[in-house]
Amino acid sequence: MSVRVRFAPSPTGTLHVGSARTALFNWFFAKHHRGTFILRIEDTDQKRSNPAFLQDIYDSLAFLGIQADEGPVFQSQRLGLYQQHAARLLDAGTAARQEGAVVFSVPPQQVTFQDLLRGPITVDTTLFETLVLMKSDGLPTYNFACVVDDALMQVSHVIRGDDHIANTPKQVVLSQALGFSLPVFAHIPLIVGANRARLSKRQGATSVAEYREVGYLPEAFINYLALLGWSPGGNRELVPPDELVELFDLAKVRKTAAFFDLQKLDWLNGQYLKQIPVSKLAELLAQRLIPRGWLPADYDRAWMEQVASVVRDRIKVLQDIEEAHSFFFLDPPPYDPDAVRQHLQPEGVCQRLRELRDRLGALPRFDAASVEAATRGFAGEQQMEAKALIHPIRVALTGRAVSPPLFGVMAVLGRERVLHRLEYAATKLVHA
């Protein structure tokens, strides 16, 4: 059997993380079996459909590396097909018109369908005695349009979230009434948050766009979503997308809900950030900084690679460059009042910063080793522990009590900036 799967989002909101995983599982399954991935846009809810949300679907799928083999196909452009198949049921006497709508009466029976993950599932149709096929406004209902489209598109496997299990027996009944062959069904457990409830905005970001904007790498995000409810075996955690396709086995998707662990995602993204070339990381960081006006469009690429080398082991997402390392780009940097009070305002700090400034200004070379030797030498002359001098220097240069290794930071900032900030701290902050 030729594998044909579909991903069928509605453009009524941004693409949810759970829907993204469903799209990925369909994509992996199709590519693994050299099949076809169809993108179907279920846009019959014209009041809630929005072109911005449609663009978000496209952008999110592109971020996930998913390119449709067929589509996008828009349900709003297929109304004639739904009307045609509703007419078939009207002609057969199994459907009737009621107040402008077309309604299908469901005989009492037990409907059993096979779920690839759960086995046979049986539902009593007395739970849904009638099904609306076409609404009075001439638009199809979800279940009816879904049945017609899956059949006409020759979908072989319907892979979707288990929140659709209640819809499946309704679709089975309608498929049988229309004489359609049934696809193979596989209902994937939902993704849950920290309280084991369905992932929602209360627990943080839920859309792919939000994770993309924060600065998760596509490879890491794909890797993480793939492991929500499925495992490639061998306790592997870092699995690139091409291997995910090769290893994916739908039958091994777990039946229990998948827990979305943001700390695990951060760790995984950090691992991918460490693996990419420094030149690529520098470019990705620059793409975030230029629109903010923190970096000129014709930035010094060699210098930006030095920044990337310093921060790459300390950032979990690309946004961290803006939140924790703005001192590389803003002059003066934003200062943490608590750090200033603790490290810059004790007695004697002002004089030591000025003396160190003069010492560093006279260095023939301004690399990390030279700066470190001069700083530690100065601390020794002052008969003080090096850390008693390093902490004030760190706050003076970065505005923070915590930063990447200080002497590496100083080398990247360069002589002019370091001397200027030491003077600024001694003049403006010590007695603030």
N, C-alpha and C positions, 0 to 999 in steps of 0.2 A: 504494500500500500504506500502510495506517495504521501509523504508528510506535508500537510498544509495547515499552518496555524495562523491565528489572527490575534492582534492586540487591538482592543476596541475602546479607547478612552472617549469621554465626553468633554468637550471644550467649555465646561461650566466652572472650572477652577484650575489652579495650578496642579501639575502632575504630582500625585502623592507618592511617597517613598514605597508604600505597599504596591501601588500600581506599577512603579518602576521595576520592582522585583518581578512582578508578573510578566512585564514586557521582557525582562532579561531571560527568565526561564523559558518563555516562548521562543526567544531568539536563540538561546543555547540549544534547545531541542531541535529547532528547524535546521540550524547549521550543522549540528552533530549528525543529523540524518540526511544532510544535503537536500533539505526540503525548502519550502517557501514560507516566508514571513509576510503576512498581509497586515497593513495598517488600515483600520476602519474607524472613521470618525463618526461617533454616534451623536449627531447634532440635531436630532428632531425636536429637542427642547429649545426652540428658537429664542424664547424670552431670556433664558439663562446663558445661552451660548455666546461666547465673546471671542472676537478675533485675537485679542491679546492672549487668551488662554490657549487658543489653537497654536499660536506661535510658541508659547511656553512648551507645549507638547513636542513640537518639532525640535526646539532647542534642547530639551531634556533628553530626548531620544538620541540626538546627535552627541550630546555629552556622554551618553552611555555606549556610544559606538554602534548604535542600532540604525541600520538603513533598510527600509522596507523593500522587499522584492516586488511587491504589488501594492498599489495605493499611493497616496491616501484615497480611500473610497468614502464618500460622504453619504450618509443615510438620507440627508435632506434632498439629495439629487436622485433618489430611488423610490419616490413616493408611488409612482405608477406601478412598480413591481409589487409593493405591499397591497395596493388596491386590487391588483389582478389576482393575487392569491387569496385575499379575503373574499373576492367574488367567487372563487372556486368553492369555498366552504359554504357560502350563501347558496350557491346552486345545488350543492350536495345536501342542503337542509341541516347541516350540522352547526351552522351559525345563523344568527338572525339580527335584524336591525332593531335597535331599541333607542329611541330618543336621539336619532342621528348617529349613533355609534353602532359598530358591528360587534356582537357579543357571541362568544362560543360557550355552549353548555357542556360541562364536563360530566360524563356518566360516573356514578360511584364505582370505584375500582381501586385496586392496589397497583401502584406504578413502581416498578423496580428498574433501576439503572445501575450499571457498573461504574464504579469510580476507580480509577487506576491506583489511587493511593489507599482507599478505604474499603474496596471490595463492593459487594452489592448493597445498595441503599433502597429501602422501600418506603413509599409515602402513600397515605390514604388521600384520595382526591376529594373526599368530602371537606377537606381543609380549604379547597378552592373550587367551589361548585360552578362558578362562571368565570370566564376570562374575557376581558375586553381586548379585541384585536385592533380595531380602528376607533379612535376617539371621534367625538362629534365635530372636532375641528379638522378632520381629515388626516390627522397624523397617526402613525402606528404606535402601539404601546411597545415598551422595551422588549418584552418576551416574544411578541409576534415578529417584530422586525429582526430580532436576533435569530429566530428560527429560519426565516426566509433567507437572510443573508448567509448564514452558515451553510445552508444547503446549496444555494446558488454559487457560492464561492468555493464549494467543495472542500470545506474545512474538515480535516481528518481528526484533529485533536482540539478540544476546547480546554485550555489550561487557564484557570482563573482562580480568584480567591474563594475561600470556603464560605464567605458571606453570600455567595451565589447558589449554595446548595438548595435553598428554598425555591429558587427559580427553575432549577433543572427539571424536576418532574413536570412542571407546567410546559416547559419547552419540549419534553419528551412526548407529552400528549398531543401538542400541536404538530410536531414533526410526524407523528404516526397518522394524524388526521389528514395531513397533506401528502402522505406517501413518501416522505423523505427518509433516507437512511440516517441513522444516528451516528454522530461522531463519538470518539472516545472522550470521556470526561475525566478530568483530573482537577480536583479542588485543593488548592494550596492553603495551608493554615495561615491565619493573619499574623501580622507583626504587632507585638505588644510593647508597651513602654514599661517604665520602672514599676508601676503599680499593677502590672500584668493586665491592664486594660488596653483596648485597641489604641494604637499610636495616635495621639491627638496633639493639637497645638498647645495644650496645657503642659505637655512634656517637652516643649521646644520645637525645633524645626521639623516640619513634616513634608515639605515639598523638595523635589530635586533642586529646584532653582535656589533655594536657601543654602543648600550644601555647596552648590556650585559657586555661589557668590562669596561664601566664607573662604573658599579656597581649598577644597578637597580635590585631589588629583582624580581624573576620571578612572584611571586604572585601579586606584585604591578603593574608590567608591563602588565600582563594579565588583571588585574582589569581595568587599564586605557584604554587599547585598546578596551575592551568590551564596555566601556561607550562612545566610539567615535561613535555616531550615534544611540545608543540604550540606554534605561534606564530600570532598573528593577522596577522602581516605588518607591513611598514613599520617594523621594529625597535621596535615599541611595547612598553613594559614596564609602564606603569600603565594597566590596562584594567578599568573597573568591571564588576561582575557582569552588568548588563543588556546591556552591549556584548559580553561574552563569549558570551552566549546568541546574540546576533545574528550574531556572526562565526564561531562554532564550525563547523568542518568536520572530521568524523571521518576522512575520507580523508587529511587532511594531518597526522595524528598520526605522529610519527617512529617508525621501526622500531628505533632503538637505545635502550638504557637511558637513563633520565633521571637526571642527577646532582643530588642534594639538597644545595644550597649554603646553609648556614645564614647565612653573611654576606650573601648576596644577599637572603634572606628578611628579615633584620634591616634592610637598607637599604630594601627595599620598604615594610616596615611603618613605618619612620621617615618615608618620604615621605607615607604616608597620615595619620600622626599630625600632620604639618605642615599638612595640608589641612583637617582637621576644625575646626569653630569652637572657640575657646578655652573657651566655656561647656560644650560637650560633652566636651572633654578633661578639664576640671575635674571633671565629674560622673563620668566613667569612673575617674579617679584616686581620687575620694572613695569610690567603691564598693569599692575595694580596701582603703582605709585605715580605714574605719569598723569592719569586723569585727576588725581588729587592735587596735582601741582607740586608734589614733593620731589619730583625728579624731572629734569628737562627731557624733551623728546630725543635730543641728541646727546644723551647721557654717556658718561665715560664707562664703556663696557668692562674694561679691565678693573676699574675701581668697584663696579657693581658686583663683579665676580668675587672680589675680596670680601665684600659684605656677605654675599651668599655663603662663602666658605665659613665665615665666622658664625652665622646663625643657623646653618642647616641642621645641626644636631639639637637645636633648641626650639625649633618651631614644629608644631603639630599640623597647622594649616597655614596657608599662605597669608591669611589675614593677620597672623601673629607678627608679621613684619611691621604692620601699622600700629598694632596695639602695644607691643613690647619692645620694639626696636626703632621707634620713630626718631630717636636721638641721632641716628645716622643722617637724617634728612632735614630735621628742623633745628634751627639755630637762633636763639637758644632752645634747648629741648624743654618739654614740659617737665616741671619739677614736682616731685612728690613732697608735700609739705612735711610729712612725718620723717622722711629720709633727710631732708634739709635740717630739720630741728635736731635730729639725733646725731648726724655726722658732720654738719658744717658749722653749727653754732657753738660747740664747746670752745672754751678758751684756748687760744694759740693756733687754731686751725687757719685763720686768715693769714698769719705770718708764714706758716709752713707752706701753704699753697703758693704764695708769692715767691718764696725762695725756690721751691721746686720748679715753678714756671721759669725762673731765670736759668736754673740748672738745665732744664730740658731745651730751652731756647738755644743754648750753646752747644748742643750735641752736633757732631759732624754728620751723623746718620740718625734717622728717625724711624728705625725699624723696631719690632717688638722686643728683640733681645737687647738693643741699646737702651730703649726706654726702661725696660725692667731693671737692667743693671744700674742705671742712674737713680731710679726711684728707690731701690733697695739700699743702694749706697747712701743716699741722702737720709733714709730712715735710720741706718746704722750710725751715721754721724750725729743724729739727733737723740741717739740712745733710746729709740722707741721700736716697738715691734712693727714689722712691715705692714701688718693688717691695720694698725692704727692710722697709717697714712693712706693705705689703699682704699679704705672705705670712704673717706672724704673725697678722694680723687674720683672714685666711681660715681658718687652722687654729683659732683661738680661737672663731670663730662656727660653722663647719661641721664641725670635727673632721677635715677632710681637706685635703690639699695641692692638690687640684683641685676646682673647683666652677664653677657658672655665674658670669657676671660679678658680681664681689663687691659693687659698690655697688647693683646691682639686688637682690641677695640681702638686703643690709642694709635696704633700703627695705621689702621684703616682711616680713622678720622683725620690723621695727618697733623703735622706740626702746627700749622696756622690755627686750625680749629681748637686743638688741645690747649694751646697757649691762651687763645681768646677766652675759652670757657673757664680755665683756671682763674683768669683775671676777673671774669664776670662773677664767678662764684665768690671770690674773695671780696669783691667790691659791692655786689648787689645782694648776696644771699647770706653771708656770714652774720651780718647784723640786722637782717630783715625782721 
